[in-house]
Amino acid sequence: MTKRNKILDNKSYTFAYYPGNSFFHKLNPLSKFFFILMLTITIFFIKSLIFFSIFTLSLIIIALLSGISLKDLARKLRFMIIVMIVSVLLNIFFNAIPQEEAEVLFYLFGLEFLPIRRLAVYYALKAFFIVITLFTSSIVFTNTTSMKDFVYSLIKLKIPYKYCFNFMVGLRYIPLIEKEAKTIALAQKARGFGRERVKTVKKAYNLIFERLISILVSILRKGYITSISMENRCFGISKERTYLTEVKFKKKDWAFIMFCLIIFILIFFYIYGILPLPQVPSLLSIFKQIFPFLGQ
């Protein structure tokens, strides 16, 4: 397999690294990890759905600038979006809000026993944006970061290399599991047991069960081979190691960290009303102007 074909093959997997020349590719893995960490902390303090949508849109733009096409990003997010849409609908229609006096936006099909409450819609959409934002940020990080460089960066923080390499092996197994799943799916299809032949619940169960068992056996076998290989090489016998490559922390990494820190501090100041700026209107108030029947 040529280098170009290998890159194209890696792009087909959700959490696989592929080389590039984008700004995010050139950053130190620790600076990108700091950005992901600050993003994760911030989104749990945000209450505005408009803010959430801005964060999600910003991450999509970052993904595009990092060499991830919109088509690839949509394919990688496809399964998670479908799951979250189903979750949103279930949370809205079967909400667990005990307060009967909670604001009702409207009644589904005009039936009083099917109320759509404001809090149910809000928390369902909030969960949707949180999951999609975190999932997108994980894709950007893994697609632009070599796990080997990330491990070397963690070792520079004086973290024992045994833990760092165990962490790297765990991350590298994520695209490997996805690759094994695709290989097993092709093998099932070659034996005439693909998805197109599933017409009953029993056949669907057999297909899923056989695929999961095959993936589990394959991954356990590869894990066993990896452990034997590490033992044969006396991994961990010495406390210190030498490395062929060195991952440096450059000026642009410090500049990126400072920029992220300033942005997130300003966001926190805005959230808690310290900055003298007008607050973003709620999504409900905007929809009420468009659809006057909401809340009536």
N, C-alpha and C positions, 0 to 999 in steps of 0.2 A: 504494500500500500504506500503510495507516494505521500509526501508531506501535505500537499493540497487536499488529497482525498481523505487523509486523516483528519484535517481541520473540518472539512465538510461533514465527516462522520460524527465528530464531536458536537457539531452544531445541532445535530438531530437529537441530542440528549439534553435534558432539562438542566442538570447541574454539572455539566462537563466544561472544563477549561479549554479555550481555544485562543491561540496567540493573536495579537493585534497591535495596532499603533495608536490607539485612542488614548486620551488623557487618563482615563481610569486604568488602562493597561500599564501605564508608566508609573503609576503611584505605588508607593510602598504598601504591602498588604495590611500593615498595622494602621495606616492612615485611613484606608477604606473600611477597615473593621471599626475604627473609631466613629466614622460617619454612620455606619449601620447601627452601632450601639446608641449613638445620640438620637438617631431617627426612631429607634424602637422605644426609647424612653419617652420621647416627645409625644408620639402618637397616643400614648395612654393618658396623657393630660389634656389632649384636645377634645373639645366637645362639639365644635361646629362641623357639620357634615360638609359644608363648603370648603373648610380647611382641609378635611380629609381628601376631598376630590382634588384639591390643588396639590397635595402631597403625592397622590397617586399619579396625576398627570406629570408632575416634575420627575418622578422616577421613570416613567415611560420615556420622557425626553432624554434622561440620562442613559437609559438603555439603548436608545437609538444612536446617541452620540458615542456609545461604547462599541458600536459595530453590530449590535443585535437588531436585525431588521424587524419591522412591525409584524411581518408574517410569522417569523420565528417566535417572537415574544407572544403573539396570540396563540400559537400552537402550544407553547410551553405553559401558558396560563389557562388553556382551554379546560382541562379537567377541574382545576381548582375553581374557576369561574362557574362552571356548571354545578359543582357541589355547593358553592356559596349561594347561588341563585335559589336552589332547592331549599337551602337552610333559611334564607330570607323569607321565602313564601311560607314555610312551615312555622317560623317564629311569628309572622304577622297573623296568620290565620288561627294558629293554636297557641297564642301567647299565654304566659303564666303570670299575668299582671293581676294581683288579687284585688286592687282597688276598683270597685265598680264605678267610682266617680271619675276615673281617668278620662281625659278628653277623647271623645270619639270623633274621628275625622269624617267617616261616612259608614253606612251600612252596606255590606256586600249584597248585591242584587236587591237592595231595598228591604232586606230581611233584618228585623231587630235582633235576632239571635246570632247574627254574623257581624258584630261590630269590628271595625278596623280602628284600633286605638293609636293615638299619636306616639305614646312611649314604645309600643310594640314595633312600629315602623322605624322609629329612631334607633332603638337598640339593634334591630336587625340590620339596618343599613350601616350602623357603626361597626358591627362585627364584620360585615362584608368588606368595608374599606380597610379595616385593620389587617385582616388576613391577606387581602390582595396586595396591600402595601408591603407587608413583611415578605410575602412570597416573591414579589417583584424585586425587592432589594436583595434577597438571597440569590436570585438568578443573576442579577448584575454582578454581585460579588464573586460567585463561583465561576461565571463565564469569563471574567476578566482577571482572575487571580490564580496563579499557579500554586497548587498546594505545597509544592516543595519550597517555594519562596516564602509562603506563609509560615511553614514550620521553621525555616531558618530565622524568620523575624521573631517568632515566639521564643526561640532559643536565645536570641539576643537579649530578651527580657529576663534572662536567668531562670527560665522555666526548664526543669529537667527534660533532656531530649527524649527520654523514654515516653513520657506523657505526650510530648509533641508529636512524635512519630505515630503513637497509637491514635491520636486525634486525626492525623493525616490519613492513616489507613482507613479509619471510619468514614471520612469524607470521600475518599476515592472509591469506596464500595457503593456509594449512592448511584453514580452513573453506571457502575458495573452491574448492579441489580437491574437497572433499567435495560441495559444491553442484553442481559440474560433473559429478561422477560420477553423482549422482542425476538430473540433467537428461539425460545421455546414456543412462542406464538407461531412463528414460521414453520417449526417442526410439526406442530399440531395441524396446521393448515395443509402441510404436505401429506399428512396421514389421513386427510379428509375429515378433520375434526376442528374446522375453523369456526369463526363466529357466524358465518353465513349458514352453517348447518344447524345452528341452535334454534329450535322451534318450540321447545317445551321448557318448563321450569327445571325438570330433572336434568335435561341435557345441559342447560346453562350452569347448574350446580356442578355437574361432573366436569365441565370445561374449566370453571374457575378453580375447583378443588385440585384437579390434576395440574393446572398451571402453577398454583401456589406451592404445592408439594414439590414440583420439579424445581422451581426457583429456590425454595428453601434448601433442598438437597444440594443443588449446585453451589449455592453460596457457602454452605457449611463445608463442602469439600474444598472450595477455594480458600476459605479461612484456615482450614487444617493445613493445607499445603503452605500457606503463608507463614503460619506459626512454626512449622518444621523448618522452613527456609531460614527464619530468623534465629532459631536455635542452632542450626548448623553454622551460621555466621557469628555465633556468640554475641548476639545483640544484647547490649546492656551490661557487658562484662566490665567495661571501664566507665568511669564517671564523666570523663571528658572525651570529646570527639573533634576531629578536624574535618573541614569541609572544603570542597573544591571551589565553590562559589560563595560570594558574600553579598547579602542583600543590604544595601545602604539606605540610610534615611537622608533624603536630599532636602534642599531648601524648599522645593515645591511641595514636599510633604508637610513640612511645618506650616507653610503658607496655607495649604488646603485645610489643615487641622484648625488653624486660627480662624479661617473664613467660616468653617462649619460651626465653630464654637460661638463666634459672634452672631451668626444667623440664628442658631438655636436659642441663645440667650435673649435675643430680640423677640423671638417667638414667645418665649416664656413671659417676658415683660408684657407683651401684647395680650397674652391669654389672661394674665392677672390684672390687667388694666393699669399697669405702671406707665406704659407709653401713652402719651396724649393723642391717640388716634381713634377715629370712630370705629365702633365695633361692627363686624361683619353681620349683616342681617341673617336671620335664621332661614333655613331652606323652606320651612313651613310657611313663613310669612310671604316668601316669594311665590310659592305655589298657591297660597290663598288669593293673591292678587290675580293669578292666572285662572284659577278655578275657584270662584267665589263660594261654591257649595260646600267646600271643605270646612269642617268644624261646625256646620250649621245643623 
